[in-house]
């Protein structure tokens, strides 16, 4: 396993990027300890609170003029986790994030990796590593010679994605 950035060191990437952060998401399930209670609340139909209306983590970046973009590659029908995550996306969008969806049940899109990554400022790519159950293990800084490949993945994902609002309207 390569050297992986974790915890606060990984979190610092979101403080130090200057202009753009792009995320490709590919998993149907993420095991995030901090989300477990909230997922249970969501699945029980409880009120999700003000952070869902305007995500403060995203807002902290976009209020500084930074652009945050995500494309989520998924396959419907959605897992409980994906229903939870997608239900939170409107608050992310209110906070300034741009989100697209590629549903492989509706469109066969090739040319994308089978793993998550973050691309910061078009200069740094971190491949995300997870356990089989979706727990984050760490981010691997990829060498500069892989940058153009991941920029092409980003561009392909953005070109193929449906804006979240259109996807949500069609499916809910």
C-alpha positions as CSV (number, residue, x, y, z in Angstrom):
1,X,0.0,0.0,0.0
2,X,1.4,3.4,-0.9
3,X,1.8,6.3,1.6
4,X,-1.7,7.6,2.4
5,X,-2.8,10.9,3.8
6,X,-5.4,10.5,6.5
7,X,-7.2,12.4,9.3
8,X,-6.3,16.1,9.8
9,X,-3.5,15.9,7.2
10,X,-6.1,14.9,4.6
11,X,-8.5,17.5,5.9
12,X,-5.9,20.2,5.4
13,X,-6.2,19.7,1.6
14,X,-9.6,21.4,1.8
15,X,-8.1,24.4,3.6
16,X,-5.2,24.8,1.3
17,X,-6.5,24.4,-2.2
18,X,-6.7,27.7,-3.9
19,X,-9.4,27.6,-6.6
20,X,-11.0,24.3,-7.6
21,X,-11.7,20.9,-6.0
22,X,-13.3,18.1,-8.0
23,X,-14.5,14.8,-6.6
24,X,-15.4,11.7,-8.5
25,X,-17.5,9.3,-6.3
26,X,-18.0,5.7,-7.3
27,X,-19.1,3.7,-4.3
28,X,-22.6,2.7,-3.4
29,X,-21.9,2.7,0.3
30,X,-19.5,4.8,2.4
31,X,-18.9,3.8,6.0
32,X,-18.3,7.2,7.8
33,X,-18.5,6.9,11.5
34,X,-19.6,10.5,11.9
35,X,-22.6,9.9,9.7
36,X,-24.0,6.8,11.3
37,X,-26.4,8.6,13.7
38,X,-27.5,11.0,11.0
39,X,-28.2,8.1,8.6
40,X,-30.3,6.4,11.2
41,X,-32.3,9.7,11.7
42,X,-32.7,10.0,7.9
43,X,-33.9,6.4,7.5
44,X,-36.4,7.0,10.4
45,X,-37.8,10.0,8.6
46,X,-36.6,12.5,11.2
47,X,-35.9,16.2,10.5
48,X,-32.3,16.5,9.4
49,X,-31.6,20.0,10.8
50,X,-30.2,23.2,9.4
51,X,-26.9,21.8,8.1
52,X,-28.9,20.0,5.5
53,X,-30.4,23.2,4.1
54,X,-26.9,24.9,3.6
55,X,-23.9,22.6,4.2
56,X,-21.4,24.5,6.4
57,X,-18.4,22.5,5.2
58,X,-19.1,23.4,1.6
59,X,-20.0,26.9,2.5
60,X,-16.6,27.4,4.3
61,X,-14.9,26.8,0.9
62,X,-17.3,28.6,-1.5
63,X,-17.5,31.7,0.7
64,X,-13.8,32.1,0.0
65,X,-14.5,32.0,-3.8
66,X,-13.4,28.4,-4.2
67,X,-15.2,26.1,-6.6
68,X,-16.3,22.7,-5.4
69,X,-17.6,20.2,-8.0
70,X,-18.6,16.5,-7.7
71,X,-19.8,13.8,-10.0
72,X,-21.3,10.8,-8.4
73,X,-21.3,7.6,-10.6
74,X,-24.0,5.3,-9.2
75,X,-26.5,2.6,-10.2
76,X,-30.1,2.7,-9.3
77,X,-32.0,1.4,-7.5
78,X,-30.2,3.4,-4.8
79,X,-28.9,1.9,-1.6
80,X,-30.1,3.3,1.7
81,X,-26.7,5.1,1.9
82,X,-27.1,6.7,-1.5
83,X,-30.7,7.8,-0.7
84,X,-29.3,9.5,2.4
85,X,-26.4,11.1,0.5
86,X,-28.5,12.3,-2.4
87,X,-31.1,13.8,-0.1
88,X,-28.3,15.9,1.4
89,X,-27.1,17.2,-1.9
90,X,-29.6,20.1,-2.2
91,X,-28.0,21.7,0.9
92,X,-24.6,21.2,-0.7
93,X,-25.8,23.0,-3.8
94,X,-27.3,25.8,-1.8
95,X,-23.8,26.2,-0.2
96,X,-22.3,26.5,-3.7
97,X,-21.3,23.0,-4.7
98,X,-21.9,21.9,-8.3
99,X,-23.1,18.2,-8.5
100,X,-23.7,15.9,-11.4
101,X,-24.9,12.3,-11.5
102,X,-24.1,9.5,-13.8
103,X,-26.6,6.6,-13.3
104,X,-25.2,3.5,-14.9
105,X,-28.6,1.9,-14.9
106,X,-29.7,4.5,-17.4
107,X,-26.5,5.2,-19.3
108,X,-23.4,3.1,-20.1
109,X,-20.5,5.5,-19.7
110,X,-17.0,4.1,-20.3
111,X,-13.7,5.7,-19.8
112,X,-14.0,6.5,-16.1
113,X,-12.0,4.9,-13.2
114,X,-13.6,2.4,-10.8
115,X,-12.3,4.4,-7.8
116,X,-12.8,7.8,-6.1
117,X,-10.5,10.7,-6.5
118,X,-10.1,14.4,-5.6
119,X,-8.4,16.8,-8.1
120,X,-7.3,20.0,-6.5
121,X,-6.4,23.2,-8.5
122,X,-5.7,21.0,-11.6
123,X,-2.4,20.3,-10.0
124,X,-2.8,17.5,-7.4
125,X,-4.7,14.3,-7.6
126,X,-5.5,12.1,-4.6
127,X,-6.8,8.6,-5.3
128,X,-9.1,7.6,-2.5
129,X,-8.7,4.2,-0.8
130,X,-11.5,2.5,1.1
131,X,-12.0,-0.8,2.8
132,X,-14.4,-3.4,1.2
133,X,-17.2,-1.9,3.4
134,X,-16.5,1.7,2.3
135,X,-14.4,3.0,5.3
136,X,-11.9,5.6,4.2
137,X,-8.3,4.3,4.5
138,X,-6.5,7.4,3.0
139,X,-5.7,9.5,0.0
140,X,-2.8,8.6,-2.2
141,X,-1.1,11.6,-3.9
142,X,-0.5,10.4,-7.5
143,X,2.6,11.4,-9.4
144,X,2.5,14.4,-11.6
145,X,2.7,12.2,-14.7
146,X,-0.8,10.9,-14.0
147,X,-2.4,14.4,-13.8
148,X,-3.5,14.6,-17.4
149,X,-5.2,11.2,-17.1
150,X,-7.2,12.4,-14.1
151,X,-8.0,15.7,-15.7
152,X,-9.4,13.7,-18.7
153,X,-11.5,11.6,-16.2
154,X,-12.9,14.8,-14.7
155,X,-13.7,16.2,-18.1
156,X,-15.4,13.0,-19.2
157,X,-17.4,12.7,-16.0
158,X,-18.6,16.4,-16.3
159,X,-19.5,15.9,-20.0
160,X,-21.6,12.8,-19.2
161,X,-23.2,13.8,-16.0
162,X,-26.8,15.0,-15.6
163,X,-27.2,18.0,-13.3
164,X,-28.3,16.8,-9.9
165,X,-31.5,18.9,-9.9
166,X,-32.6,17.2,-13.2
167,X,-31.7,13.8,-11.9
168,X,-33.5,14.4,-8.6
169,X,-36.7,15.7,-10.3
170,X,-36.9,12.7,-12.6
171,X,-36.3,10.1,-9.8
172,X,-38.1,11.6,-6.8
